[in-house]
Structure formats: C-alpha cells, structure tokens
C-alpha cells in the first residue's frame, strides 16, 4: 500500500462522523500495516470507542516492534483508557524496550486495567531480543515485580499476575531454573490464601503447566491434613 493510499485511510478516520464509521475507518487503517498509520492508530486508543481501540491495538500488535517507540513516546498520562489500550498493545508485542513501562505500570498505575495489562505483558517478553548479558537480571526483576503485583487488592490484577508468572516460568525453567525456586512457592502460597475462586483455578492451571507433580503433592498434603 502506498503512502498516498494510507493518507486517504487516515483522513477517513479523522472525518468519521459516527461510532460505527470510526470503527470501520480505524479497522481499515490498522489492516494497512503501514508505519505511517501508527500515530493515527495510537490516537484512536484515546477515543471513546472500544471497538476502534480494539482494532487499533490489533493493528499495532500485528505491526510489531516498529510501533514500540511510538507507543512509549505517546503514553497518555492523563487518559487512563488510552494508557490501558497502549499498555495492552505493548504487552502483546512483548519487546524488551517496554520493560520499564510495564514494570512501573503493573506496580503503581492507579487504573486496574493498566496494571492488569502490564502484569500479563511481563510474562510475554521476547527475551531473545535482549542482549544475553542482560537477560538474567531482567528476568529476576520481572519475577520480583510479578510477585509484588500478586498482592494487588484487585483480583483481576492478581489473576493477570498469575498468568504472567506462569508464562515467565515456562520461558525460563530450562534456561534459568533457579527462578522456579521463588516463583512456584509464591503460587503455592497464593493458592492457600487467595479468596477468589477464579484466581485459585488459574493458579492451579499455572502450577499444572509448570510442574503437575507440585500440584499433586500439594493436594495430597492437604488431604492428609484434613484427615
């Protein structure tokens, strides 16, 4: 697609006069996959139109690494909805250059939707894109962040932290097995203390995927205690 054709699609977004029309225009622009579309797609994250935002996020994720610098430069500190969508896009791309944003957002953003997206994204980092000498330190930092986030007062954020912990564990258990010595016990502790049944179910799934024997041993111990 030529720049001129992309410009026409951008103008359609800018000129959309209805919610559905905006959604269609953003969707068409997202499908273009052209770098020139990125700033307009990021602007669409701040519109009060969830359909358009989803289309923009999907387009940004599909374009991949080229969008990361744009997203990081234009994170909206005032519009938490736009920030949540941008964080969701960064989480879906998984580029290590977004690590600092994802860690800070997961721990401290006032919006639970931002914290949730960031926590999930921390388990989705493409570690091979980071210099080898930085990988272990960065993975340890992510583990510390996710453990902190697993204490979040909002259950949806704790749920996302469990997803992040599982994915981090799956990616590192062969390359950095010592992480499991901290990661698994935290999940086991959460399973004991977590009040939300949905989060408990997700913890069990995480433990089962990481090491089924761990969950069987825990269940057996619980059964013996109750007897």
ABEGO torsion letter per residue (X at the ends): XBAAAAAAAAAAAAABABAAAAAAAAAAAAAAGBAAAAAAAAAAAABBBAAAAAAAAAAAAAAEAAAAAAAAAABBAABAAAAAAAAAAAAAAGBAAAAAAAAAAAAABABAAAAAAAAAAAAABBAAABBAAAAAAAAAAAAAAAAAAAABABAAAAAAAAAAAAAAAAAAAAABAAAAAAAAAAAAAAAAABABAAAAAAAAAAAAAABAAAAAAAAAAAAAAAX
